Every structure is written in C-alpha cells, then in structure tokens.
Amino acid sequence: MGSASASHSEGDLPPCNFLIRGADVLSCTESLSVGGVKDSKTTQFDLQHCSQTASQPCQSSGDCSLTSCAACSPGEICLT
C-alpha cells in the first residue's frame, strides 16, 4: 500500500529507508514559565489508521476489513 508519509527522493538526495504510519507518530511538547507559573501542553499527531488496530495504516475502511487485515477486529473503520 502506498502512503503519503513514504520518503521520496528530492534533488540529488535518495529517499530515506523509513515509513511513518499509524497512531502517535509524532508528538510536540510546549512549556511556558512566567514568574512562578508553569504550564505545558503535549500534542499527538496521528496518520490514518484503523479504529481499534492503531498500528494498521489505511486509506479506506476496506483496509481495516478482516480480508485485508488479519489483526483487525470486525467492524473497524479507517480513521481519517
């Protein structure tokens, strides 16, 4: 299955040998400290994945069916 997260060559550089897919692929943590007040926030980023089997990437709900994904549960959908 192709993926928008697959690395592509650019200019004279070859593509990287990795693929980012599924849930929780990237997180960003922000921190703020003003005087004695401190606050922080963490944001998680997901790519499309099946509703219960978060490690299964998908482009449509058909990718989450038992015929396409042996690890998936019946009735899963693709979270876009």
Buried (B, 14 or more C-beta within 10 A) or exposed (E): EEBEBEBEEEEEEEEEEEEBBBBEBEEEEEEEEEEEEEEEEEEEEBBBBBBBBEEBBBEEBEBBBEEBBEEBEEEBBBBE
